């Protein structure tokens, strides 16, 4: 990975609890000649946990249902990997 290459970032929800959400982020770099046979190489993968907290009590609080529905749309599902452990572009299905 080097400047000025273009990078693709991918975000998914890997765990959704009542008061927290775990995200996974991947950084991909295109490799190839710019044609249909390009492949993306995983450069970095990371994750973080967001805990929803009540501002007064400073205790975890249940996330709102509308927010939860939005996060469910980002949830990674087994069928997203095509069953072979890779996504539709041949990348490892870590994301």
C-alpha positions as CSV (number, residue, x, y, z in Angstrom):
1,X,0.0,0.0,0.0
2,X,1.5,3.3,-1.0
3,X,0.5,6.8,-1.9
4,X,-1.4,7.7,-4.2
5,X,-3.2,4.3,-4.5
6,X,-6.9,4.1,-4.0
7,X,-8.2,2.1,-1.1
8,X,-11.6,0.5,-0.4
9,X,-12.9,0.4,3.1
10,X,-15.6,-2.1,4.2
11,X,-17.6,-1.9,7.4
12,X,-19.8,-4.6,8.9
13,X,-21.5,-5.4,12.2
14,X,-20.2,-8.7,13.6
15,X,-22.1,-8.7,16.9
16,X,-25.2,-6.8,18.0
17,X,-26.1,-6.8,21.7
18,X,-28.8,-4.9,23.7
19,X,-26.4,-2.2,24.8
20,X,-23.4,-2.6,22.4
21,X,-22.3,-3.2,18.8
22,X,-19.1,-4.7,17.5
23,X,-17.9,-3.4,14.2
24,X,-15.2,-4.8,11.9
25,X,-13.4,-2.6,9.3
26,X,-11.3,-3.8,6.4
27,X,-8.9,-1.9,4.2
28,X,-8.5,-3.3,0.7
29,X,-6.1,-2.2,-2.1
30,X,-6.8,-3.0,-5.8
31,X,-4.1,-5.0,-7.5
32,X,-3.9,-5.5,-11.2
33,X,-4.1,-3.6,-14.5
34,X,-7.4,-1.8,-13.9
35,X,-9.4,-4.3,-15.9
36,X,-11.9,-7.0,-15.0
37,X,-9.2,-9.3,-13.6
38,X,-8.3,-6.9,-10.8
39,X,-8.2,-8.4,-7.3
40,X,-8.3,-6.7,-4.0
41,X,-5.8,-7.5,-1.4
42,X,-6.6,-7.1,2.3
43,X,-4.2,-4.6,3.8
44,X,-5.6,-4.3,7.3
45,X,-8.5,-5.5,9.4
46,X,-9.6,-4.1,12.7
47,X,-12.6,-4.0,15.0
48,X,-14.0,-1.9,17.8
49,X,-16.9,-2.1,20.3
50,X,-19.3,0.8,20.8
51,X,-21.2,0.7,24.1
52,X,-24.3,2.9,24.4
53,X,-24.2,4.8,27.7
54,X,-26.7,6.9,29.6
55,X,-25.2,10.4,29.9
56,X,-26.4,10.9,33.5
57,X,-25.9,7.5,35.1
58,X,-22.9,6.6,33.0
59,X,-24.3,3.1,32.8
60,X,-24.9,1.1,29.6
61,X,-28.3,1.6,28.2
62,X,-30.4,-0.3,25.6
63,X,-30.1,1.2,22.1
64,X,-33.2,2.6,20.5
65,X,-35.1,0.2,18.2
66,X,-34.8,2.4,15.1
67,X,-31.0,2.5,15.5
68,X,-30.9,-1.3,16.1
69,X,-32.9,-1.9,12.9
70,X,-30.3,0.2,10.9
71,X,-27.4,-1.7,12.4
72,X,-29.1,-5.0,11.6
73,X,-28.8,-4.0,7.9
74,X,-25.0,-3.9,8.3
75,X,-24.9,-7.3,10.0
76,X,-22.6,-9.8,8.4
77,X,-24.5,-13.1,7.6
78,X,-23.1,-16.5,6.6
79,X,-24.8,-16.3,3.1
80,X,-22.8,-13.1,2.4
81,X,-19.7,-15.3,2.0
82,X,-21.0,-17.6,-0.7
83,X,-20.5,-20.6,1.5
84,X,-16.9,-21.0,0.5
85,X,-15.4,-18.7,3.1
86,X,-14.9,-15.9,0.5
87,X,-17.1,-13.0,-0.5
88,X,-18.3,-12.4,-4.1
89,X,-14.9,-10.9,-5.1
90,X,-12.8,-13.8,-3.9
91,X,-11.7,-12.1,-0.7
92,X,-11.5,-13.9,2.6
93,X,-14.8,-13.5,4.4
94,X,-13.4,-11.9,7.5
95,X,-15.6,-8.9,6.8
